[in-house]
């Protein structure tokens, strides 16, 4: 089964499928210990790779190269990739989709914003004319083989949100995302106009949308939840705290707890798991991860 169909099958199952936002190989290595699905967040990638906000700086070759490294280290995980507006042109969008599918991405999110674009939870977003976006989406859908395609609208006008959501649900896109949804009531309204089409909800700390559990989202009829920045924001807070402490201690490193602390041994063990996953990529039998790790000579 292909990566796209595996994710499609997961989405069709019961409950809400969580996909955790990762921004580099280290954050992905940690996320892989807890979840079997990752979201390659544009916000996180722009921040980590360029040190810039998510307002359109990402170059598609950089994103494709990152996804290729992810797939090599995590051969069994779902990888949903944020490709913004398809990097402006429909031809570029199709080229990127072909490349991502070739290297093993599970799916992509294509938005209807026009440049200059913004984070989905920021103010000042502008959207393309609907027909222009639908034409681009249609070209992407005709290009993909079985890659999951999420059609996303960033509309902010209430009537336009519902109009676009209904139109996107009528396409061959696999999933619909309305970004920046502000209330539970609006999730219900969007769910109603989308009909039977799977619905995706984007949660970002400090964003415009309500904080909801997977159980609550499932009750609302949400099929997929992407968590764009939990790793990025946790790293920000932890690094700031660690360096504040280091400065206060006149440069003396803290003692590492042998059981729960993170030092060179714990970090090395984490990264060695990626070697084991890569070496066991052809082993598709469930429950064989630990055996593969041992076979690779890695201490778990």
C-alpha positions in Angstrom: 0.0 0.0 0.0 1.3 3.5 -0.9 1.9 6.2 1.7 -1.0 8.2 0.4 -3.4 5.3 0.7 -2.2 4.5 4.1 -3.0 8.0 5.3 -6.3 7.9 3.5 -7.2 4.6 5.2 -6.2 6.1 8.6 -8.4 9.2 8.0 -11.3 7.0 7.1 -11.1 5.1 10.4 -12.9 6.0 13.6 -11.9 9.0 15.7 -9.7 12.0 14.8 -6.2 11.3 13.4 -3.6 13.5 15.0 -0.6 14.8 13.0 2.2 16.5 15.0 4.0 19.5 13.6 7.8 19.0 13.2 10.3 21.5 12.1 13.6 19.6 11.9 15.0 16.1 12.2 15.5 16.3 15.9 11.9 17.4 16.7 10.7 14.7 14.3 12.8 12.1 16.2 11.0 13.0 19.4 7.6 13.2 17.8 8.1 9.7 16.3 8.3 8.2 19.8 4.8 9.4 20.6 2.8 9.6 17.4 2.7 7.8 14.1 1.8 10.8 12.0 3.7 14.1 11.4 2.8 17.4 9.9 5.6 19.2 8.1 4.6 22.7 9.2 5.4 25.8 7.1 5.4 27.9 10.3 8.0 25.6 11.9 10.1 25.1 8.8 10.3 28.9 8.0 11.3 29.5 11.7 13.9 26.7 11.9 15.4 26.8 8.4 15.4 30.5 7.7 14.8 32.2 11.1 11.9 34.0 9.4 8.1 34.2 10.0 5.7 32.2 7.9 4.9 34.8 5.3 6.1 33.2 2.1 9.9 32.9 2.3 10.0 29.1 1.9 11.7 27.9 -1.3 10.2 24.6 -2.5 13.5 22.8 -3.1 14.3 23.3 0.6 11.0 21.8 1.7 11.3 18.8 -0.7 14.8 18.1 0.6 13.6 18.2 4.2 10.8 15.8 3.5 13.2 13.5 1.7 15.4 13.3 4.9 12.3 12.7 7.0 11.1 9.8 4.9 14.5 8.2 5.0 14.5 8.3 8.8 10.8 7.5 9.3 9.7 5.0 6.7 6.5 4.1 8.5 5.1 7.4 9.6 2.5 9.5 7.9 3.9 12.7 6.5 1.5 15.5 5.6 3.3 18.4 4.0 2.3 22.1 4.0 3.1 23.5 0.5 1.5 26.9 1.1 0.0 28.2 -2.1 1.9 25.7 -4.2 4.7 28.3 -4.4 2.6 30.6 -6.5 2.3 29.1 -10.0 0.1 26.0 -10.8 3.0 24.5 -12.8 5.3 24.8 -9.8 2.7 23.3 -7.5 2.3 20.3 -9.8 6.1 19.9 -10.1 6.4 20.0 -6.3 3.6 17.5 -5.8 5.2 15.1 -8.3 8.5 15.4 -6.4 7.0 14.9 -3.0 5.0 11.9 -4.0 8.1 10.4 -5.6 10.1 10.6 -2.3 7.3 9.2 -0.2 5.2 12.1 1.2 1.7 11.0 2.3 -0.1 14.1 1.5 0.0 17.9 0.9 -2.1 20.9 2.0 -2.7 23.5 -0.8 -4.1 26.8 0.3 -6.0 29.6 -1.5 -4.1 32.5 -0.2 -2.5 35.1 -2.5 0.8 36.8 -1.9 1.9 38.2 0.4 0.7 35.2 2.3 0.4 34.9 6.1 0.2 32.2 8.8 -3.3 30.8 8.8 -3.9 32.3 12.3 -2.5 35.8 11.5 -4.4 38.9 10.6 -4.3 40.4 7.1 -4.9 37.3 5.0 -6.1 37.7 1.4 -7.5 34.9 -0.8 -7.4 34.2 -4.5 -10.5 34.4 -6.6 -12.2 31.1 -6.0 -12.2 30.0 -9.6 -8.4 30.7 -9.9 -7.8 28.6 -6.8 -10.1 25.8 -8.0 -8.1 25.7 -11.3 -4.8 25.3 -9.5 -6.3 22.7 -7.2 -7.7 20.8 -10.2 -4.3 20.7 -11.8 -2.7 19.4 -8.6 -5.4 16.7 -8.3 -4.8 15.6 -11.9 -1.1 15.4 -11.2 -1.1 13.3 -8.1 -1.4 9.6 -8.3 -2.6 8.6 -4.8 -1.1 11.4 -2.7 -3.7 12.8 -0.2 -4.6 16.4 -1.1 -6.0 18.7 1.5 -7.9 21.7 0.0 -7.5 24.7 2.4 -9.2 28.0 2.5 -8.1 31.0 4.5 -11.2 33.0 3.8 -12.3 35.3 6.8 -15.6 36.6 5.6 -18.3 34.4 7.1 -20.4 33.9 3.9 -17.2 33.3 1.9 -16.0 30.7 4.3 -19.1 28.6 3.9 -19.2 29.2 0.1 -15.6 28.1 -0.4 -15.8 25.2 2.0 -18.8 23.8 0.1 -17.0 24.3 -3.3 -13.9 22.6 -2.0 -15.9 19.6 -0.7 -17.3 19.2 -4.2 -13.9 18.7 -5.7 -11.8 15.5 -5.8 -9.7 16.7 -2.9 -9.5 14.1 -0.1 -9.9 16.5 2.8 -11.1 20.1 3.5 -9.4 22.6 5.8 -10.8 25.9 6.9 -7.9 27.6 8.7 -8.4 30.0 11.6 -11.8 28.7 12.7 -12.8 30.8 15.7 -15.4 28.7 17.6 -17.0 25.3 18.1 -20.2 26.6 16.5 -18.2 27.4 13.3 -16.7 23.9 13.2 -20.3 22.6 13.2 -21.4 25.0 10.4 -18.4 24.0 8.3 -19.0 20.3 9.0 -22.5 20.7 7.8 -21.6 22.4 4.4 -18.7 20.0 3.8 -21.1 17.0 4.0 -19.4 13.6 3.9 -16.0 14.9 2.9 -13.3 14.5 5.6 -12.6 17.6 7.6 -9.3 18.8 9.0 -8.8 21.2 12.0 -5.6 23.1 12.7 -4.6 23.8 16.3 -1.8 26.2 17.1 -1.0 27.5 20.5 -2.1 31.1 20.9 -3.9 31.0 17.6 -7.5 32.0 16.8 -9.1 28.5 17.1 -10.4 26.9 20.4 -8.2 24.4 22.2 -10.1 21.1 21.8 -9.3 17.4 22.7 -9.3 14.7 20.1 -12.4 13.3 21.7 -14.2 16.7 21.4 -13.0 17.0 17.8 -14.3 13.5 17.0 -17.7 14.4 18.5 -17.7 17.4 16.2 -17.1 15.3 13.1 -13.4 16.3 12.6 -11.4 13.6 10.9 -7.9 15.0 11.1 -6.2 17.4 13.5 -2.8 19.0 12.8 -0.8 20.4 15.7 1.4 22.9 13.9 3.8 24.1 16.6 3.9 22.1 19.9 7.5 21.0 19.3 8.7 24.4 18.1 7.2 26.4 21.0 8.2 23.8 23.6 11.8 24.0 22.3 11.7 27.9 22.3 10.6 27.9 26.0 13.0 25.1 27.1 16.0 26.7 25.3 15.3 30.1 26.7 14.9 28.6 30.2 18.1 26.5 29.9 20.2 29.5 28.8 18.8 31.7 31.4 19.8 29.1 34.0 23.3 28.7 32.4 23.9 32.4 32.6 22.7 32.6 36.2 25.0 29.7 37.1 28.0 31.5 35.7 28.3 29.0 32.9 28.2 25.8 35.0 26.1 23.1 33.3 23.3 21.5 35.4 23.6 18.0 36.7 21.9 15.5 34.4 19.5 13.1 36.0 20.6 9.6 35.1 17.0 8.3 34.7 15.0 11.2 33.3 17.5 13.8 32.2 18.6 14.6 28.7 22.4 14.5 28.1 24.6 13.1 25.5 23.6 9.4 26.1 19.9 10.1 25.9 20.3 12.2 22.8 22.4 9.6 21.1 19.9 6.8 21.9 17.2 8.9 20.4 19.1 9.4 17.1 20.3 5.8 16.9 16.6 4.8 16.6 16.5 6.5 13.2 19.3 4.2 12.0 17.3 1.2 13.1 14.1 2.5 11.4 16.0 3.1 8.1 17.6 -0.4 8.2 14.3 -2.1 8.9 12.3 -0.1 6.3 11.4 -3.2 4.3 10.1 -5.0 7.3 6.4 -4.3 7.2 5.3 -6.7 10.0 3.6 -5.0 12.9 5.4 -5.1 16.2 8.9 -5.7 14.8 10.4 -2.3 15.7 12.2 -3.4 18.9 13.6 -6.5 17.2 14.9 -4.3 14.4 16.5 -2.0 16.9 18.3 -4.9 18.6 19.4 -6.3 15.3 21.0 -3.0 14.4 23.0 -3.1 17.6 21.3 -0.1 19.2 20.7 0.1 22.9 17.1 1.2 23.5 
